[in-house]
Amino acid sequence: MSERTERSEGHERRRWSGTLRSRATGPCLYHGRMALLHQAELRPTKLELLAAWLPGRRWYAGAAGAALTRVAACRFDDPAGAVGVETMLVRPDGGPVHHVPLTYRDAPRSGGDEWLLGVAEHSVLGRRWVYDACGDPVYAAALAAAIAAGTGEAEEFVEEGGELRRREPAMRVRGSGTPEGGLAAVTAVLGVVDRDPTLIATNSVELAVLRVVDPGARVASPALTGVWPGQPEPVPLAYLRPAQP
């Protein structure tokens, strides 16, 4: 399906406890957090917003005006259930894959204008403010937690005909840490250096988000890696290191 109708679902995190339906196993009980998605239209689409925004990034490795193709995506949870957090991979025609995490909010983020891609109208959820996630503390907290604890993407559920159906994500990500990692909670972004890798200084750690995806890259550990159709071997997407003085 087109990006407009299939990949423009809502970006909503909320706690659910009840009976869900899986295409593979039928009804199943689920307790916990998830990514609840809606079949809907988003105008402009995410690819349209990115096509206008990416050429202005110093790390962009495609041609200005090149058409973008969505390669893969997955989602992280916002424990507060207020912000949509998506890890997205896109490719400009003739160029390499780019890593462009995004966040979605139902109101402007105070102090976030520098990171705003644009405002979109969602046919189910209404107006959505779309941000480069590297400037968003909700993304920084989710990314740091996944890397440090060795966890991955959120489970995805699509609302269809009044039922929630589990959907396999288009990509899988995994942190290389362990649940005993002992990371102090990330609560604030103190600064961002918008290069490749994009460096995110927080109150707890420094995060590095690789922008142009390189399957042969070697990065510091702990790190976040991803796999997707056509890329079965884990590729580094981000890494974590102690906060710099």
C-alpha positions in Angstrom: 0.0 0.0 0.0 1.0 3.6 -0.3 2.8 5.5 2.5 -0.2 7.8 2.7 -2.7 5.1 3.5 -0.7 2.3 5.2 2.2 4.1 7.0 0.4 7.2 8.3 -1.3 5.5 11.2 -1.7 7.3 14.5 1.1 7.5 17.0 -0.5 6.8 20.3 0.9 5.0 23.4 -1.4 3.9 26.1 -1.8 1.2 28.7 -4.1 -1.6 27.7 -5.4 -4.6 29.6 -7.8 -6.9 27.8 -8.3 -9.3 24.9 -6.5 -8.6 21.7 -6.7 -10.6 18.5 -3.6 -12.0 16.7 -3.9 -13.1 13.0 -1.7 -16.0 13.9 -3.1 -17.2 17.3 -6.6 -15.6 17.6 -7.6 -13.9 20.9 -4.8 -13.3 23.3 -4.4 -11.5 26.7 -2.0 -8.5 26.7 -1.0 -6.5 29.8 1.5 -3.7 29.4 2.5 -0.9 27.0 2.1 -0.9 23.2 2.1 1.2 20.1 -1.6 1.6 19.1 -1.8 2.6 15.4 -4.7 3.7 13.2 -5.4 3.2 9.5 -5.7 6.9 8.5 -4.4 9.6 6.2 -1.7 12.1 7.2 -1.4 15.3 5.2 1.3 16.1 4.4 2.8 12.6 4.7 5.9 11.9 6.7 7.9 11.3 3.5 6.7 14.7 2.2 7.8 16.4 5.4 11.2 14.6 5.3 11.7 15.4 1.6 11.5 19.1 2.5 13.6 18.9 5.7 16.4 16.5 4.9 18.2 18.6 2.2 18.9 21.2 4.8 20.8 18.8 7.1 24.6 19.0 6.9 24.7 15.2 7.1 22.3 14.5 4.3 23.9 12.3 1.6 21.3 12.5 -1.1 20.5 14.9 -3.9 18.3 17.9 -3.3 14.9 17.1 -4.6 15.5 13.3 -4.7 12.4 11.2 -4.1 12.4 9.4 -0.8 11.5 5.7 -0.2 10.5 4.4 3.2 12.8 1.4 4.0 11.6 0.4 7.4 10.4 1.7 10.7 9.5 0.7 14.3 8.4 2.4 17.4 9.4 3.0 21.0 7.1 3.6 24.0 6.6 6.8 25.8 5.7 5.6 29.3 3.5 8.6 29.8 1.5 7.7 26.8 1.6 11.2 25.3 4.2 11.2 22.6 4.6 9.0 19.5 8.2 7.8 19.0 9.2 6.3 15.7 12.6 5.1 14.4 12.4 5.5 10.6 14.8 4.6 7.8 14.4 6.3 4.4 16.4 6.2 1.2 16.7 9.1 -1.3 16.9 7.9 -5.0 20.5 7.0 -5.8 21.6 7.5 -2.2 22.2 5.6 1.0 19.7 4.7 3.8 19.2 7.5 6.3 18.2 7.1 10.0 15.6 9.7 10.9 13.9 9.1 14.3 10.7 11.2 14.7 8.4 12.2 17.5 4.7 13.1 17.2 2.8 15.4 19.6 -0.7 16.8 19.8 0.6 20.3 20.7 3.7 22.2 20.1 6.7 21.3 22.4 7.9 24.2 24.4 11.4 25.2 23.1 11.2 22.7 20.3 10.9 25.0 17.3 14.4 24.2 16.1 13.5 20.5 15.7 10.1 20.9 14.1 9.7 19.3 10.6 6.1 20.6 10.3 2.5 20.2 11.2 0.3 17.5 9.7 -3.4 16.7 9.8 -4.2 13.2 10.9 -7.7 12.0 9.8 -8.3 10.2 13.2 -6.2 12.0 15.8 -6.3 15.5 14.4 -3.4 17.9 14.2 0.1 16.5 14.9 3.4 18.4 15.4 6.2 16.3 13.8 9.7 16.7 15.3 13.3 15.5 14.7 13.4 13.2 17.7 17.0 14.0 18.4 15.9 17.2 20.1 13.1 15.5 22.1 13.7 14.3 25.7 11.1 11.6 25.3 13.0 10.0 22.5 16.3 10.4 24.3 14.9 8.6 27.3 13.4 5.8 25.2 16.6 5.3 23.2 18.9 5.3 26.3 16.7 2.9 28.1 16.6 0.5 25.1 20.4 0.6 24.7 21.2 0.2 28.4 18.7 -2.5 29.2 19.1 -4.5 26.0 15.5 -4.1 25.0 13.9 -3.3 21.6 10.9 -1.9 19.8 7.4 -1.6 21.1 4.8 -4.2 20.1 2.5 -2.8 17.4 -1.3 -3.1 17.3 -3.6 -1.8 14.6 -7.2 -0.9 15.3 -9.4 -2.7 12.7 -13.2 -3.0 13.0 -13.2 -2.3 16.7 -10.5 -4.9 17.4 -6.8 -4.5 18.0 -4.7 -6.8 15.9 -1.0 -7.4 16.5 1.2 -6.5 13.6 4.8 -7.5 13.0 7.1 -4.4 12.9 8.8 -3.5 9.7 12.2 -3.6 11.5 13.6 -5.0 14.7 16.0 -3.1 17.0 17.9 -4.3 20.0 20.2 -2.7 22.6 23.3 -4.5 23.6 23.1 -3.7 27.4 21.5 -5.8 30.1 18.6 -5.2 32.5 21.1 -4.8 35.3 22.8 -1.9 33.5 21.8 0.6 36.1 21.3 3.7 33.9 20.1 6.8 35.6 16.9 8.1 34.1 17.2 10.5 31.2 14.9 13.5 32.0 16.3 16.3 29.9 18.2 17.1 26.7 21.0 19.6 27.5 22.3 20.1 24.0 22.4 18.6 20.5 25.2 18.6 17.9 23.5 18.1 14.6 26.1 16.1 12.6 26.7 12.5 11.8 26.5 11.0 14.3 24.1 13.4 16.0 25.3 13.9 19.6 22.6 14.3 22.3 23.8 15.4 25.7 21.4 14.6 28.5 21.4 14.8 32.2 22.5 11.2 32.5 24.5 10.0 29.4 25.5 11.1 25.9 23.8 9.5 22.9 25.1 9.3 19.4 22.6 8.7 16.6 24.1 7.5 13.3 22.4 9.3 10.4 23.7 7.7 7.2 23.4 3.9 7.8 26.6 2.0 7.2 26.3 -1.8 7.5 30.1 -2.0 8.0 30.3 0.6 10.8 31.9 -0.3 14.1 30.7 1.7 17.1 31.3 1.9 20.8 29.2 -0.3 23.1 26.6 -0.4 24.4 24.7 0.3 21.1 21.4 -0.1 19.3 21.4 -2.2 16.2 18.6 -2.9 13.7 17.6 -5.5 11.1 15.0 -5.2 8.4 14.0 -6.9 5.1 17.0 -7.0 2.9 19.4 -6.4 5.9 19.5 -9.5 8.0 22.7 -8.7 9.7 22.5 -6.2 12.6 23.5 -2.6 11.6 24.4 0.0 14.2 22.0 2.9 14.6 23.0 4.5 17.8 25.3 4.2 20.8 25.6 5.4 24.4 28.5 6.7 26.4 29.0 8.4 29.8 28.1 12.1 29.9 31.0 14.3 28.8 32.3 16.9 31.3 
